[in-house]
Amino acid sequence: MMDAAAIGLGVDVRLLSEAPDSSAARVVHEVVLGDHTDEETVAEFARGCDVITFDHEHVPTAILQRLEADGVAVRPGPAALVHAQDKAVMRERLTAMGIPCPTWRVVADPAELTAFGDELGWPIIAKTSRGGYDGKGVWKLDSAADVAAPFEGLAPGVQVVAEEFVPFVRELSALVVRSPSGQLVAYPVSETVQRDGVCVETTTPAPGMSEEQAIHAQGLALRIAEELGVTGLLAVELMERADGTVVVNELAMRPHNTGHWSIDGAVTSQFENHLRAVLDLPLGDPGVRAPVTVMHNVLGGTVEDLPSALLHCFARDRRLKVQLYGKQVKPGRKVGHVTAYGHDLEEVRRRARHAANYLMGIEETEETDQEATGD
């Protein structure tokens, strides 16, 4: 999807891929196969690039620091990116900035994790400081009987971060983009629905959010981007409490699943604006094309021939937009997404959910519809 945005900008993309059949390797013209955790592999790859950017946060910080020391333009740089790579570093920095976060503590062993739970009250959340994504490396612990799990198989240099369990009413995502010259833009705040740690659906703008609440959430994200010196897209995942206040859950410094709606629903997609920022071009308008945009992820289900299944989807809804990722269908794997937009929230949601359910092989019922929303 980033390569598609690069074509119109006249930008040549060079990809370091771990496998020849990855989604990006199937479309990018110049592909180098290699391990992104190997220092010499990354250094050799970087010699053929004017600027380096990312579609995930897992390139080791030390490797990126070496690239910068060698004069390579790394955007976002390691000093910023480490806050998306390491949750302990992120929590410490945001807390020092006065950004609202859940109560948290780095714990050295199960005994300290138990003490945290006894102090705050159970349940609590435990996370590995590095390496987690899509619900991996995250545990909801209901009692002291569960505290050993986060420490099992812990990699060297990885810590366990304990956090209060936030009884949120919904999750939100605030996406902003910052260029090296300091220009910033903010996308409308999205409401996100997660299931088992995986994003299922986003609605943009977030329904029922007042202008004051939206400005506050966008302001938090803009301040974080500015103070951390982010270049490119920053996704700030938020949890909204019952009183309408928000706390920061996670950070991502790359085009993000909660921003996929922008490919078809925004004047300038997150991918194009990320590339514009990386190249220090003037940033594009992040505004919406329609009053409501719903993006629903397609997770691997019983339908294996997804392109053929588009016959039904497009015949039913000529305004539907679909992105298939070229991945082998596996249970629960993100293999694509659908986007619908329009004026009526419920009508747009129905269109997006019907198409996604059809591509997943899910027979629609009233219960299915409620499950998709988390209601």
N, C-alpha and C positions, 0 to 999 in steps of 0.2 A: 504493500500500500504506500510505503514511502517512495519506492521506485516509481510508482505511477505518478505521484506528485512531482517527482524530479523531472520527468519527461518534459512537461510544459515549461519548466524553468531552464531547460537546456543544461541540466546538471548530469554529469556522468557519475553513476554509482558503482563503487567497487565493494564487493561483499566478502567478508570473512565468515564462512559457514562451516559448521561442524559436520555437515552431511550434504551430499549432492542432491538429495531429494527434499531438502527443507523448502518451506513455502517460498522464501525469498530467492533461494538458489534456482527455483524453477522459472523465475522471471527476470532476474538481474543478469545483464549481459556478461559482466566480468566477475567471476566467482573464484575465490581462493579457498581451498579446503584446509582447515586447520583448527587447532584447539585454542580457544580464546583465553585459556588460563596459562598457556605457555608463553613465557616472556619473549623468546627469540622469534616465535611465530608471529606474535602481534607486532613486534618491532619491524620485522621484514615486511609485513603487510602494510604497515603505516608509511613506509618509504614510498609507496606508490600512490599516496593520497595527499590532497591539499589540506583536508580537515577530517577528523575522526568524530563520528557520533554513534549512537547506540540504539538497539531495539530491546535491550534488557540491561540490568544493572550488574551482571555477574562477572565482568572483567575485573580481576583483582586490582585493588587501589594502587598497589606498588608498581604494577605494570604501567598504569596510566601516569603515575608520577614520573617514571623513567621517560615515557614518551614526551611529556612536557619538558623535562630537563634536556631532551635532545632537540627541542625546538618544534615539535609537532603540535599543531593546533588541535586540542582535545576539547570538544564542546558537547555537554558540560564538562568542565575540568574536574579532576579528582577531588579537589578541595570542596566542591559543591556536591559531586556525585556520592561521596561517602555518606552523606546524610540520607540517601535513598538505599545505600548498600548495607548500612549498619544501624539497626533500630536503637541500639544503646546510644550511639553518637547522636542520632537524630533527636531522641528524647531529651538528652542533656542540653543540646543547643536550643531546641524550641522552648524548653523550660526557662533557660537563661534569657530568652527573648521576651518572655511573658506571654507566649502563645498558649492558648488553653489546650491541655493534654489530660488524659486520664492520669490518676495517681499511679506512679510507677516506681520500680526499683530494680536494679541489677542484682540478681541473687546467685550465690556461688555454689549452692548445693540444695538438695531437697529440704534440709532443715530450715534454711533461710526462706525458701519458697513457702513452706508451711507456716512460718512465723508471719510472713506477709499476708497470707490468707486468713490467719487467725486475727490479725490486726484489723484488716479491712472488712472481713466477713466474706464467706464463700457464696457463690462461685467467684473465681478469679480467672484471669487470662494469663497464659505463659507463652512467650514467643522466643524462638532462636533469633539472636541479633543479626545473623546473616543467612542468606540462602533460601529463605522461605518465599513462596508465592502461591497464589490461588488456593489459600487455605493450608498449604503445607508449612510445617514448622510453627503451627499455632494450635494451642490446646485450651479448651475450656475445662477448668478443673473444679469439680463440685465439692471435693473434700480433700483432706490430707492423704487419703488413700491413693490419690492419683498423681502425687507430685514427682514420682521417679521418672515418669515418661519423658518429659522434656530433656532430661540429662542423658538419656540412653543414646549411645553412638554420637555424642556431641563432637564435632570436628575441632581440631586445635584452633585457638583464637576466636572461637564462637562462644558467646555468652548467652545466658538465659535472662530475659527481661520479663519481670512480673508486672502486670497491670490490673487495675481495677476492672471489674466487669461493668460495662456501661449499659444500663437498660435503655438503649436508644429507641426512639420511635421510628426513625428511618435513617438511611445512610445517604450522604450527599457527596458530590465530586465537584471541586472547583479547579478548573483548568486555566492556567495562564501561560503566556509565552514572553520570554525576555531575550533581547538581542544583546550582543557584546557592547553596543553603544548605549545601552540603557533603555531602549524603547520597550514598553510593556503593553500587552493587551490581555483582556480577560474574557473568556467565554461565559455564556450564561451558566449558572449553577445547575447541575443535573441531579435528579433523584436516582439512586441506584438500588437495585434489588439483588441481593446476594443469596446464593443457596450453597451450603457446604463450602463456603469460602470462595465460590466462583461467581462472577458477575453474570446475572441472567438477563437483566433488562435495565435500560436507562430511559428516563423521561426528561426532556429538556424544553423549556425551563422547568425547574422543579415545581410541581403543582402546589398551590397554597402558600408559597413563600412570599412574604412581604418584600417590598423594595428595600426596606431597611435591613432585613435579614440577608437578602442577596448581596447587597453592597458590603455588609460585614464579612460574609464568607469570601467574597472576591478580594476584599481588602486584606484578609489574613493571607491568602495565597500570594497576592502581589507583594506583600511585605516579606514573606518567606523567600520568594524568588529574588528579590532585591538584596536582602541581607546575606543570603547564602551565595550570591553571585552566580545564579543559574544562567546558563545559556541554553535556549531551546524551550521545550515544553516542560512544565511542571504540573503534575496532577496531585492535588491535595485531597485525600479522602477524609471525609468528616463524618462524625456521628452526631445526630441531633437529639438532644434530651427532650423530655416531655415539656420543659419550660421554654423550648425554642432556642436555647443556647447550643453551641456546637463545641466539640473537641476534635483535635486532629488525630486521626487513626494511623494513616500511612502517607508516605511521600513516594512519588515515582517521577523520574526525570527522563522522560521519553514519551513518544506518542503512546496513549494509554487506552485500554479497552473501553473505559467510560467516555472516551472522546470519539469513538468510532462513528457516532451519530453525525459528526461534523462533516464527514465525507460528502454526504448528500443533503444534510440539514443546515449547514452553515455557509456563509458567503465564502469563507476561506477555511479549508479543512485544517485539522490539527497537524496533519502530515506536511502540508505545504507551509504552514506557519513555522513548524519546527525547522524545516529546511531553510526558510528565509532567515530565521534567527541564527542558525549555524553559519550561514553565509554572510550575516550582517546586512541583509537586505531590509528595506522598510517592511514592517509587518502588515498583514492583510486584515481586513475587517472580519472579526469573529462573530458577527451578528447572525441571527437565525434567518432562514428563508421562509419559514412558516411559523405560526403561533405555537405549534406543538410538534415535536419530533420524538418518536419512540424508536429506539434501537433494541432489538432482541437477539441475543446470541443463539446460534444454532450449535447445540452440543450433540456429540455423536450418539445416535440412537439406533433404530432398526433400519433406517434408509441408508443404503450404501451408495447408490447411484444418484448423488445429489443433483447433477446437472439435468438429468431426465426429470427429476421431481419438479424442476422449475416450470415445466409445462403447465401444471395445475396452478402454481402460485401466480404466474404472470397472466394466465387466462382469467383468473379471478380478480386480480388487482393490477391494472396497467400502470399505476403510479408507484408500485412497490419497487424498492431498490434492494439488491442482494449482493453480498460479497462472499464468495466461497474461497477458502484459503488453500485449496489443493492438497489438503492433508488426508491421510488415510483415516477413515471413520473408525473411531474407537469409543467405547462407552464413556460419556461424560467429557470427551475432548472437545475443545473449541474448534469447530471446523468451518465456521462462517458466521455471518450475521445478516439480519434483515433490518431495513429501515423504512418506516412509514412516517409521513408528515401530513399536516392539514390543520384544520381549525378546531375540531371537536376532539377533546382528549379521549373520551371513551371510544369513539369511532376509530381514531388512529391506533389506540392500543389493541383493539380487536383485530385490525388488519395485520399489525405486526405479529401478534401472538398466533393468529391462525397460520400465517406463512411459516413461522419458526416451528410450530408444532407439527405442521405437515412435513417439513424437512427432517424432523426428528422422529417421525412415525408415531406421534402421540395423538390418540383419538381425543378430540375435544369434548369435555364435559364441563359443567359448572364448577366441579371440584378442581379440575385441571386448571381452569382459569384462575381460581383463587390461589392455587399452589404456586402458579407462575408469578403472582404478585407478592407472595409472602403474606397475604391477608389472613 
